[in-house]
Amino acid sequence: MLNRWCWRGVAAMAAVLTLTSCGSLSERRDGAAAEVVRFERALSAAQYDRLCAALAPSTREELEQSAKSRCEQAIGEEELPAAGAVRTVDVYGDQARVVLEQDTVFLARFPAGWKVTAAGCTPRHQQPYQCAVKGG
């Protein structure tokens, strides 16, 4: 009997630790929004190395392959809009969508933090977003 209660306690504690290690929903929203703000500041300052560092690995790879050039050159050639202020942030597990005044940015959470998976995105009626920069 004690053994069964002990295992339930261990399982409950493991669940609590798993949930708390992920951070609260508001912490994840704030983190995603902060990463997009940093991304937008780097964009407005033409800091292409910082933009590339903010991209998820598959997004950076797709950008370089499609442009047939290094990320810093390729992202400088993209026509990403001046996005404006953050309007809404939606977080779904380790994925986020940040809607700005003139852009929508998608992110994924990695061990090192949030990374941009798509930017320069515009919604399309009953279709996926159309994005200037996106992963494969």
N, C-alpha and C positions, 0 to 999 in steps of 0.2 A: 504494500500500500504506500509506504513512504517513498519507494523507488519511483512509482508512477507520478506522485506529486512533485517529486524532485525534477523529473524530466519535463513536466508541464511548466514548472518554474523556469527551467533553463530555456525552454522553447519560447516562453513569454519574454524573457529577458533578451534573447537573441532578436526577437521581432522588434522590441523597443529600440535596441541599439541600431538595427538596420534602418528603421524609420528616422531616428534622430540623426544618424550620420548623413542622411540625404539633405538635411536642412528643412526648415519649414517652407511652405508654399510662398510666403511673402519674402523669405530670404532668397529663394530661387528666382522669383520675379525680379527682385532688386538686382541680383547678380546678372541676370540676362539683360536687363535694361542698362545697367552700368557698362557692360561689355559693348552694347550697341552704341552708347554715347561715346566711348573711347574709339570705336571704329569710325564713327562719323567725324570726330575731331581729327583723326588721322587722315581721313578722306579730304576734309576741308583744308588741311595743311599739306596735302600732297606727300604724305609720309608713307610711301608705298611699301617700304619694308615693314612698317607696323601693321599695315593693312594685311599683308601676306601672313604675318605672324598670327593675326587674329582669325585666319581662315582654318576650317577643319581640314585635316590632311587630304581627304578625297576631293574637297572643293578646290584646294590649291592645285592638286594634281590635274583635275579636269580643266582648270583655267590654263595651266601651262601647256597641256596637250592640245587643247583647241586653238590656242594662240601660237603654238610652236615657238614659245619664247619663255624666258624666266618670269616668274610671278610678278616681280616688281615692275617689269615693263608691261606685261599683259594687263595688270589691273589698272595701270596708268592710262591704258588705251580704252578701257571700258568707260561708258558714259553713265556712271552712277549718279543719281540725282542728289542734290542737296536736300537731305531728308527732313529737316526741321525737328520739331519737338516730338517726344514720345507721347503717343495717345493712349495705347493700351498694350498690355503684356499678358500673353496667355502662356501658361506652362503646363505641359503634359508629360509628367515623368521627367525624363532627361532631354526633352525637346521643348523648344520655346518659339513663339512667334511674337515679334515686337513690331507693332504698327506705329509708324511715324506719320507726320503730316504729308510727306511726299514719297514715302517708300515703305516697304515691309521687309523685314529681315528675319530670317530663320536661323536658329542656333541649336546646337547639341552640346550637352554637358559631358566633358571628358575629365579624367582625373586631375588635369591641370586647370580646369575651369571651363567656362563657356567658350565655344568657338563658332564662328559664323559658317553656316552650311549653304546659305543662299542670301543674296542681297540684290538690290535693284529690282525688287519683285512688285508686280502689279497684278491685282486680281482680274480674273476673267469670268464672265457669267457661266456658271455651271461647268467650269473647267479648272484644272490646276493653275496656280499662279504662273505667270511668265516672268522668269528671273534672268537678269543680265549675267550674274555670277552665280554658279550653282555646282553642286557636287555630282559625281557620276553615279 
